[in-house]
Amino acid sequence: MTMADLTEALPQYAPGYADHAVVDLTNIKGAYDLKLAWVSRQVIDQGGITMFDAVDKQLGLKLEPRKMPMPYLVIDHVEKLANDN
């Protein structure tokens, strides 16, 4: 898995933790075999580590919130097309 693959996968596999886009700022090239283990937010008080701690301790990477410019789509007008029937 590349770092780009990881950034795409985290919001899918950790929706309780990564509710925003994850952006790769590592400049790490190549693909790696990665294994991450964490517990969901609902059971974190029963033991285990968070997804943030897993990325830090198991991969040596750090996830931190930042404001970044992101592309977006603006729809400013919608019309219903007339039905020919």
C-alpha positions as CSV (number, residue, x, y, z in Angstrom):
1,M,0.0,0.0,0.0
2,T,1.3,3.5,-0.8
3,M,0.8,6.5,1.4
4,A,-1.9,7.7,-1.1
5,D,-3.7,4.3,-0.6
6,L,-3.5,4.7,3.1
7,T,-4.9,8.2,3.0
8,E,-7.9,6.9,1.0
9,A,-8.4,3.9,3.2
10,L,-8.4,5.5,6.6
11,P,-11.7,7.4,6.3
12,Q,-13.3,4.1,5.0
13,Y,-11.9,1.8,7.7
14,A,-12.0,4.3,10.6
15,P,-15.1,6.4,10.1
16,G,-15.4,7.2,13.8
17,Y,-11.9,8.7,13.8
18,A,-11.2,10.0,10.3
19,D,-14.4,12.0,9.4
20,H,-12.5,14.4,7.1
21,A,-10.2,14.0,4.2
22,V,-6.8,12.6,5.0
23,V,-4.0,14.2,3.0
24,D,-0.5,12.7,2.5
25,L,2.2,15.2,3.4
26,T,4.9,12.5,4.1
27,N,6.6,12.5,0.6
28,I,7.3,8.8,1.3
29,K,7.5,6.9,-2.0
30,G,6.9,3.3,-2.7
31,A,4.5,0.6,-1.5
32,Y,4.6,-1.1,1.9
33,D,2.9,-3.9,3.7
34,L,1.0,-2.2,6.5
35,K,-0.8,-3.7,9.5
36,L,-2.8,-1.5,11.8
37,A,-4.9,-2.5,14.8
38,W,-7.1,-0.2,16.9
39,V,-10.4,-0.3,18.6
40,S,-13.5,1.7,17.8
41,R,-14.4,4.8,19.7
42,Q,-17.4,3.1,21.2
43,V,-15.2,0.7,23.1
44,I,-12.0,2.7,23.7
45,D,-12.7,2.9,27.4
46,Q,-12.6,-0.9,27.6
47,G,-8.9,-1.0,26.5
48,G,-7.0,-0.8,23.3
49,I,-5.6,2.1,21.4
50,T,-7.1,4.7,19.2
51,M,-6.6,4.8,15.4
52,F,-4.4,7.9,16.0
53,D,-2.2,6.0,18.5
54,A,-2.0,3.0,16.1
55,V,-0.8,5.1,13.2
56,D,1.8,6.7,15.5
57,K,3.0,3.7,17.4
58,Q,2.7,1.0,14.7
59,L,3.7,3.0,11.6
60,G,5.7,5.9,13.1
61,L,3.5,8.4,11.4
62,K,1.5,11.2,12.9
63,L,-2.0,12.3,12.0
64,E,-2.7,15.9,12.9
65,P,-5.7,18.2,12.1
66,R,-4.9,21.0,9.7
67,K,-6.8,23.4,7.6
68,M,-6.0,22.7,3.9
69,P,-7.4,24.1,0.7
70,M,-9.7,21.4,-0.7
71,P,-11.5,21.2,-4.0
72,Y,-15.3,21.5,-3.8
73,L,-18.3,21.7,-6.1
74,V,-20.9,24.4,-5.9
75,I,-24.3,23.9,-7.4
76,D,-26.0,27.2,-7.6
77,H,-29.0,26.4,-9.8
78,V,-31.2,23.3,-10.4
79,E,-34.1,23.0,-12.8
80,K,-36.5,20.1,-13.4
81,L,-36.6,19.2,-17.0
82,A,-40.1,19.0,-18.6
83,N,-41.3,15.4,-19.2
84,D,-42.0,14.7,-22.9
85,N,-44.8,12.2,-22.0
